[in-house]
Amino acid sequence: MIARHIIFKGNVQGVGFRYRVYRAASGYNVTGYVKNLADGTVEMLIEGDKHNIDAVLEAIHYAMGSHIRKELINTRPPTLRYTSFKIAY
């Protein structure tokens, strides 16, 4: 099990990005959150096995890749404090 903290940059607010991320994550056994940040980026923390996380990221790129200009990805040990994947506010 791993965790990835990702910052999405580009045209990622006001286009349904968080909802699409949430929908992509709901199809896999992952936990964490996605939320808008004040600087116009979107933050995601996702925890699960590497295969499921990679599948979620692939689904996000398929659905919203044209809105993503850059991603900052950090892999870290999981916190294990989340029980589901949610949209945070």
C-alpha positions in Angstrom: 0.0 0.0 0.0 1.2 3.5 -0.9 0.0 7.1 -0.9 0.4 9.7 -3.6 0.0 13.4 -3.0 -0.6 15.1 -6.3 -1.1 18.8 -7.3 -2.8 19.2 -10.6 -2.0 22.5 -12.4 -3.7 23.9 -15.5 -7.4 24.6 -16.2 -8.5 22.4 -13.4 -11.1 24.5 -11.5 -14.6 25.3 -12.8 -14.6 22.4 -15.2 -15.9 19.5 -13.1 -12.4 18.3 -12.4 -13.0 17.2 -8.8 -16.2 15.4 -9.6 -14.4 13.5 -12.4 -11.6 12.6 -10.1 -14.1 11.4 -7.5 -15.9 9.3 -10.1 -12.7 7.8 -11.3 -11.6 6.9 -7.7 -15.0 5.4 -6.8 -14.4 2.6 -9.2 -11.3 1.4 -7.3 -10.3 0.3 -3.8 -8.6 3.6 -2.9 -9.1 6.2 -0.1 -8.2 9.9 0.3 -9.6 13.2 -1.1 -9.5 15.7 -3.8 -10.0 19.5 -3.3 -9.5 22.9 -4.9 -6.8 25.1 -3.5 -6.8 28.9 -3.4 -4.1 29.2 -6.0 -6.2 27.6 -8.7 -4.7 24.1 -8.5 -6.3 20.9 -7.3 -4.8 18.7 -4.6 -5.4 15.0 -4.4 -4.2 12.5 -1.7 -4.9 8.9 -2.8 -4.0 5.8 -0.9 -4.2 2.2 -2.0 -2.2 -0.4 -3.9 -0.1 0.9 -6.8 -2.2 -0.9 -9.4 -5.4 0.8 -8.3 -3.8 4.2 -7.9 -2.3 4.0 -11.4 -5.7 2.9 -12.8 -7.3 6.0 -11.2 -4.7 8.3 -12.6 -5.1 6.8 -16.0 -8.9 7.3 -15.8 -8.3 11.0 -14.8 -5.9 11.5 -17.7 -8.4 9.9 -20.1 -11.3 12.1 -18.9 -9.6 15.4 -18.0 -6.1 15.2 -19.5 -6.6 18.2 -21.8 -7.1 20.3 -18.7 -3.9 19.3 -16.9 -0.8 21.3 -17.7 1.4 19.9 -15.0 1.4 17.4 -12.1 3.5 17.5 -9.0 3.6 13.9 -7.6 5.0 12.7 -4.3 4.9 9.1 -3.2 4.8 8.5 0.5 3.8 6.0 3.1 0.0 5.9 3.6 -1.6 7.6 6.5 -4.4 5.0 6.8 -6.7 7.6 8.3 -9.2 7.7 5.4 -12.0 5.2 5.0 -13.3 6.3 1.6 -12.4 8.7 -1.2 -14.2 12.1 -1.0 -14.4 15.6 -2.4 -13.0 17.9 0.4 -14.0 21.5 0.7 
